[in-house]
Amino acid sequence: MKIFIVNGYPESGKDTFIDMCLEYLGNNGFKYSTIDAVKEYAKQIGWDGKKDDRGRAFLSDLKNALEKYNNFSHISVREFIGRTLYTGAKNGESLDNYVFFIIVREPKQIRALLNEYKNSKSIIIKRGLVEKKEYSNDADKKVECFTYDYVISNAGTLDDLKDIAIEFLNEAVKN
């Protein structure tokens, strides 16, 4: 089992890169973002679903409150990985080939997950145009306040990114 903790600025290509990796991995690849459950909670209390500056700040504040209350990101990732492994084992699948991509935006939570999952690695997706913006919340402002194991440059076409994803998998997963 391999676990990669992924971060990057908004619109840097995190989901696109991961989806390209998952396409290559097939049923052995899994994606989870710690913000997904936060978005569901936010909708229940009135968030309109817009990821503009106001919406991003709200999601960031809500996630920070959940982190302070019960270490939300860590618990939700642990539950996702546990459920996935349980289902795979129940189906008789080889769990050694499983690859998890976990999108986590905050350096503190990235460090905590890397500490819990000892063989995990961190990835930052970089795309120059989006890194020059002013951001309205801590998650976006602190993207580069961490030293990542892998830096993926999303500076070309989608085909270029797909080639980078396959090269990454051959280097980081297949070895």
PALUM-548073 format. One record per residue (C-alpha): residue number from 1; x, y, z. Coordinates in Angstrom, 2 decimals. Layout:
# residues N
+-----+---------+---------+---------+
| num |       u |       v |       w |
+-----+---------+---------+---------+
| NUM |       X |       Y |       Z |
...
+-----+---------+---------+---------+
***
This chain:
# residues 175
+-----+---------+---------+---------+
| num |       u |       v |       w |
+-----+---------+---------+---------+
|   1 |    0.00 |    0.00 |    0.00 |
|   2 |    1.22 |    3.47 |   -0.91 |
|   3 |   -0.17 |    6.75 |    0.38 |
|   4 |    0.48 |   10.14 |   -1.19 |
|   5 |   -0.59 |   13.34 |    0.54 |
|   6 |   -1.29 |   15.95 |   -2.16 |
|   7 |   -1.42 |   19.74 |   -1.93 |
|   8 |   -1.33 |   22.69 |   -4.31 |
|   9 |   -2.94 |   26.05 |   -4.89 |
|  10 |   -6.54 |   26.21 |   -6.14 |
|  11 |   -6.69 |   25.35 |   -9.86 |
|  12 |   -3.14 |   23.96 |   -9.87 |
|  13 |   -4.34 |   20.61 |  -11.21 |
|  14 |   -4.44 |   18.43 |   -8.08 |
|  15 |   -7.61 |   16.58 |   -9.06 |
|  16 |   -6.58 |   16.36 |  -12.72 |
|  17 |   -3.18 |   14.86 |  -11.84 |
|  18 |   -4.72 |   12.39 |   -9.40 |
|  19 |   -7.47 |   11.40 |  -11.85 |
|  20 |   -4.81 |   10.70 |  -14.48 |
|  21 |   -2.94 |    8.52 |  -11.99 |
|  22 |   -6.18 |    6.72 |  -11.06 |
|  23 |   -6.92 |    6.04 |  -14.73 |
|  24 |   -3.56 |    4.29 |  -14.98 |
|  25 |   -3.96 |    2.43 |  -11.67 |
|  26 |   -7.51 |    1.21 |  -12.30 |
|  27 |   -9.23 |   -0.42 |   -9.32 |
|  28 |   -6.09 |   -0.13 |   -7.17 |
|  29 |   -6.19 |    3.68 |   -6.95 |
|  30 |   -8.23 |    5.78 |   -4.53 |
|  31 |   -8.75 |    9.51 |   -3.99 |
|  32 |  -10.00 |   11.34 |   -0.92 |
|  33 |  -10.05 |   15.03 |   -0.07 |
|  34 |  -10.45 |   16.19 |    3.50 |
|  35 |  -12.54 |   19.13 |    2.28 |
|  36 |  -15.27 |   16.90 |    0.76 |
|  37 |  -16.95 |   16.12 |    4.07 |
|  38 |  -16.55 |   19.76 |    5.13 |
|  39 |  -18.41 |   20.82 |    1.96 |
|  40 |  -21.29 |   18.50 |    2.87 |
|  41 |  -21.52 |   20.01 |    6.36 |
|  42 |  -21.29 |   23.52 |    4.88 |
|  43 |  -24.19 |   22.85 |    2.50 |
|  44 |  -26.30 |   21.68 |    5.44 |
|  45 |  -25.78 |   25.03 |    7.17 |
|  46 |  -26.38 |   27.23 |    4.13 |
|  47 |  -23.24 |   27.37 |    1.96 |
|  48 |  -24.30 |   28.04 |   -1.65 |
|  49 |  -21.62 |   25.79 |   -3.19 |
|  50 |  -19.61 |   28.64 |   -4.70 |
|  51 |  -15.84 |   28.38 |   -4.40 |
|  52 |  -15.25 |   32.12 |   -4.68 |
|  53 |  -13.06 |   33.94 |   -2.11 |
|  54 |  -15.94 |   34.20 |    0.36 |
|  55 |  -16.86 |   30.51 |   -0.01 |
|  56 |  -13.23 |   29.36 |    0.26 |
|  57 |  -12.75 |   31.44 |    3.42 |
|  58 |  -15.93 |   29.95 |    4.91 |
|  59 |  -14.85 |   26.38 |    4.10 |
|  60 |  -11.41 |   27.05 |    5.54 |
|  61 |  -12.87 |   28.52 |    8.75 |
|  62 |  -15.30 |   25.61 |    9.13 |
|  63 |  -12.54 |   23.07 |    8.58 |
|  64 |  -10.32 |   24.86 |   11.11 |
|  65 |  -13.14 |   24.68 |   13.67 |
|  66 |  -13.56 |   20.95 |   13.02 |
|  67 |   -9.80 |   20.45 |   13.36 |
|  68 |   -9.76 |   22.20 |   16.73 |
|  69 |  -12.76 |   20.23 |   17.94 |
|  70 |  -11.71 |   16.68 |   17.01 |
|  71 |   -8.74 |   16.56 |   14.61 |
|  72 |  -11.23 |   16.14 |   11.78 |
|  73 |   -8.85 |   15.63 |    8.82 |
|  74 |   -6.91 |   12.91 |   10.55 |
|  75 |  -10.01 |   11.04 |   11.64 |
|  76 |  -11.72 |   11.30 |    8.25 |
|  77 |   -8.62 |   10.06 |    6.38 |
|  78 |   -8.16 |    7.17 |    8.81 |
|  79 |  -11.81 |    6.17 |    8.35 |
|  80 |  -11.60 |    6.39 |    4.54 |
|  81 |   -8.45 |    4.27 |    4.35 |
|  82 |   -9.84 |    1.79 |    6.89 |
|  83 |  -13.14 |    1.35 |    5.01 |
|  84 |  -11.33 |    0.93 |    1.70 |
|  85 |   -8.89 |   -1.64 |    3.09 |
|  86 |  -11.70 |   -3.52 |    4.83 |
|  87 |  -13.71 |   -3.74 |    1.60 |
|  88 |  -10.65 |   -4.85 |   -0.38 |
|  89 |   -9.74 |   -7.52 |    2.15 |
|  90 |  -13.33 |   -8.72 |    2.28 |
|  91 |  -13.23 |   -9.10 |   -1.51 |
|  92 |   -9.92 |  -10.98 |   -1.37 |
|  93 |   -7.93 |   -8.26 |   -3.15 |
|  94 |   -4.20 |   -7.70 |   -2.77 |
|  95 |   -3.94 |   -4.63 |   -0.56 |
|  96 |   -0.21 |   -4.29 |   -1.29 |
|  97 |   -1.09 |   -2.79 |   -4.68 |
|  98 |   -3.44 |   -0.14 |   -3.30 |
|  99 |   -2.45 |    3.49 |   -3.90 |
| 100 |   -4.17 |    6.30 |   -1.99 |
| 101 |   -4.07 |    9.97 |   -2.97 |
| 102 |   -5.23 |   12.14 |   -0.08 |
| 103 |   -5.73 |   15.84 |   -0.74 |
| 104 |   -4.86 |   17.80 |    2.41 |
| 105 |   -4.26 |   21.53 |    2.32 |
| 106 |   -2.87 |   22.41 |    5.76 |
| 107 |    0.81 |   21.74 |    6.59 |
| 108 |   -0.02 |   20.66 |   10.17 |
| 109 |   -2.42 |   17.96 |    8.93 |
| 110 |    0.02 |   16.88 |    6.19 |
| 111 |    2.73 |   16.36 |    8.82 |
| 112 |    0.37 |   14.44 |   11.12 |
| 113 |   -0.65 |   12.05 |    8.33 |
| 114 |    2.95 |   11.53 |    7.21 |
| 115 |    3.80 |   10.67 |   10.82 |
| 116 |    0.94 |    8.18 |   11.15 |
| 117 |    1.46 |    6.50 |    7.79 |
| 118 |    5.23 |    6.01 |    7.93 |
| 119 |    5.71 |    5.03 |    4.27 |
| 120 |    3.58 |    7.87 |    2.91 |
| 121 |    5.00 |   10.70 |    0.81 |
| 122 |    3.91 |   14.27 |    0.11 |
| 123 |    3.32 |   15.89 |   -3.29 |
| 124 |    2.83 |   19.50 |   -4.32 |
| 125 |    1.28 |   20.29 |   -7.68 |
| 126 |    2.64 |   23.58 |   -9.02 |
| 127 |    1.19 |   25.71 |  -11.79 |
| 128 |    2.80 |   29.13 |  -12.06 |
| 129 |   -0.21 |   31.20 |  -13.06 |
| 130 |   -2.31 |   30.29 |  -10.02 |
| 131 |    0.53 |   30.71 |   -7.52 |
| 132 |    0.71 |   34.45 |   -8.12 |
| 133 |   -2.81 |   35.21 |   -6.86 |
| 134 |   -3.71 |   36.70 |   -3.50 |
| 135 |   -5.60 |   34.15 |   -1.40 |
| 136 |   -8.27 |   34.71 |    1.22 |
| 137 |   -7.67 |   31.79 |    3.60 |
| 138 |   -4.85 |   30.09 |    5.46 |
| 139 |   -5.02 |   26.81 |    3.53 |
| 140 |   -4.32 |   28.63 |    0.27 |
| 141 |   -1.79 |   31.04 |    1.79 |
| 142 |    0.29 |   28.27 |    3.41 |
| 143 |    0.61 |   25.84 |    0.48 |
| 144 |    4.35 |   26.36 |    0.25 |
| 145 |    4.98 |   26.32 |    4.02 |
| 146 |    6.01 |   22.69 |    3.78 |
| 147 |    8.86 |   20.70 |    2.24 |
| 148 |    7.32 |   18.12 |   -0.10 |
| 149 |    8.82 |   14.83 |   -1.24 |
| 150 |    7.68 |   15.33 |   -4.84 |
| 151 |    7.10 |   18.48 |   -6.87 |
| 152 |    4.87 |   18.03 |   -9.92 |
| 153 |    5.06 |   20.88 |  -12.42 |
| 154 |    1.81 |   21.40 |  -14.30 |
| 155 |    3.17 |   23.90 |  -16.80 |
| 156 |    2.21 |   22.30 |  -20.10 |
| 157 |   -0.72 |   20.63 |  -21.80 |
| 158 |   -3.02 |   17.94 |  -20.43 |
| 159 |   -1.05 |   15.40 |  -22.46 |
| 160 |    2.14 |   16.65 |  -20.80 |
| 161 |    0.55 |   16.24 |  -17.37 |
| 162 |   -0.59 |   12.73 |  -18.25 |
| 163 |    2.99 |   11.82 |  -19.23 |
| 164 |    4.20 |   13.26 |  -15.92 |
| 165 |    1.56 |   11.23 |  -14.04 |
| 166 |    2.66 |    7.99 |  -15.71 |
| 167 |    6.33 |    8.80 |  -15.09 |
| 168 |    5.54 |    9.58 |  -11.45 |
| 169 |    3.70 |    6.28 |  -11.01 |
| 170 |    6.53 |    4.32 |  -12.60 |
| 171 |    9.02 |    5.96 |  -10.28 |
| 172 |    7.11 |    6.30 |   -7.02 |
| 173 |    4.65 |    3.41 |   -7.09 |
| 174 |    6.04 |    0.62 |   -9.22 |
| 175 |    9.42 |    0.55 |   -7.44 |
+-----+---------+---------+---------+
***
